[in-house]
Structure formats: structure tokens, C-alpha cells
Amino acid sequence: MQSTDIIDAVNAVLRGTRIRQRELADFCRVTQGHVSKVLSRKVPPSPRLEANLKDWLVKVNGTGAPASSDLDEAMSRLRNAPDDQRMHILHILTNLSALV
């Protein structure tokens, strides 16, 4: 899916639901102003934001409300975390799996 297709899909979901740009921005970990500029095509989405928009579209599942999947949210947050935090989390998970 190209950036333009993703933006079109996000705009369609926002128009057809009560979800606000603020909620989308919180999910993507950017400001509402940045989301507004991306959705109005004033600035292109970064690869990370594009991935987050795809994740968000999967989460809404056409229901107009985010799905309640804690794992999806945790994976999105991990993907958005700074590199050093991701490495720290992976070390912790590696150590936990050694205990099992």
C-alpha cells in the first residue's frame, strides 16, 4: 500500500467515525498538528509514521473503534521506542526466556 493509499484510507476512517486526529496522533506518538499536515498532504509521512498509520488501520478493523489488543499496542510502542530502549527490552526478554 502506497503512502497516498494509506492517507486516503485513514481520512476515510476519520470521516466515517467519531475518532479524532488527536487519538490517531497519540497512537502514532506524534502531535495532532503533524498528523493534520500529513493527512492534508502538506508533508509526507516518515517511514515510521507510515508503518504506524498502517498499524492503526489494522487496529480499527472497520469498526470505527480501536480493537482491544494489548499485544498490538505493545508491539507498536516497541517499534516506536528509541533503539537503546528496544535493545534493553530485547535483552530482558532473552533473559526471561532463558528462565523458562
C-alpha positions as CSV (number, residue, x, y, z in Angstrom):
1,M,0.0,0.0,0.0
2,Q,1.5,3.4,-1.0
3,S,1.5,6.5,1.2
4,T,-1.3,8.1,-0.8
5,D,-3.5,5.0,-0.3
6,I,-2.8,4.9,3.4
7,I,-3.6,8.6,3.8
8,D,-6.8,8.1,1.8
9,A,-7.8,5.1,4.0
10,V,-7.0,7.0,7.2
11,N,-9.0,10.0,6.1
12,A,-11.9,7.8,5.1
13,V,-12.0,6.2,8.6
14,L,-11.7,9.5,10.4
15,R,-14.6,10.9,8.3
16,G,-16.8,7.9,8.9
17,T,-16.2,7.6,12.6
18,R,-16.0,9.7,15.8
19,I,-12.3,9.1,16.0
20,R,-10.3,12.3,16.2
21,Q,-6.9,13.2,14.8
22,R,-5.7,13.6,18.4
23,E,-6.4,9.9,19.1
24,L,-4.6,8.9,15.9
25,A,-1.7,11.2,16.9
26,D,-1.5,9.6,20.3
27,F,-1.4,6.1,18.8
28,C,1.3,7.2,16.3
29,R,3.2,9.1,19.0
30,V,3.3,12.4,17.0
31,T,1.5,15.7,17.5
32,Q,-2.0,16.3,16.2
33,G,-0.6,19.1,14.1
34,H,1.8,16.8,12.4
35,V,-1.0,14.3,11.7
36,S,-3.1,17.1,10.2
37,K,-0.2,18.2,7.9
38,V,0.3,14.6,6.8
39,L,-3.4,13.9,6.2
40,S,-3.7,17.1,4.2
41,R,-0.6,16.1,2.2
42,K,1.4,19.2,3.2
43,V,4.2,17.0,4.4
44,P,5.0,13.3,3.5
45,P,4.8,10.7,6.3
46,S,8.1,9.3,7.6
47,P,8.6,5.5,7.2
48,R,7.9,5.1,10.9
49,L,4.7,7.2,10.8
50,E,3.6,5.3,7.6
51,A,4.0,2.0,9.5
52,N,2.1,3.4,12.5
53,L,-0.7,4.5,10.2
54,K,-0.9,1.0,8.7
55,D,-1.0,-0.5,12.2
56,W,-3.8,1.9,13.2
57,L,-5.8,1.0,10.2
58,V,-5.5,-2.7,11.1
59,K,-6.5,-1.8,14.7
60,V,-9.7,-0.1,13.8
61,N,-10.8,-3.2,11.8
62,G,-13.5,-1.2,10.1
63,T,-15.5,-0.9,13.4
64,G,-14.8,2.7,14.0
65,A,-13.1,2.0,17.3
66,P,-9.7,0.6,18.1
67,A,-9.5,-3.1,18.8
68,S,-8.5,-4.0,22.3
69,S,-5.4,-5.9,21.5
70,D,-2.8,-5.3,24.1
71,L,-0.2,-7.2,22.1
72,D,-0.7,-5.0,19.0
73,E,-0.3,-1.9,21.2
74,A,2.8,-3.2,22.9
75,M,4.4,-4.1,19.5
76,S,3.6,-0.7,18.1
77,R,5.1,1.0,21.2
78,L,8.2,-1.2,20.9
79,R,8.6,-0.4,17.3
80,N,8.5,3.4,18.1
81,A,10.9,3.2,21.1
82,P,14.4,4.5,20.7
83,D,17.0,2.0,19.7
84,D,18.6,1.8,23.1
85,Q,15.3,1.1,24.8
86,R,14.4,-1.6,22.2
87,M,17.8,-3.3,22.8
88,H,17.2,-3.2,26.6
89,I,13.8,-4.7,26.3
90,L,15.1,-7.5,24.0
91,H,17.9,-8.3,26.5
92,I,15.2,-8.6,29.2
93,L,13.1,-10.9,27.0
94,T,16.2,-13.0,26.2
95,N,17.0,-13.4,29.9
96,L,13.3,-14.2,30.7
97,S,13.2,-16.9,28.0
98,A,16.3,-18.5,29.5
99,L,14.5,-18.9,32.8
100,V,11.7,-20.9,31.2
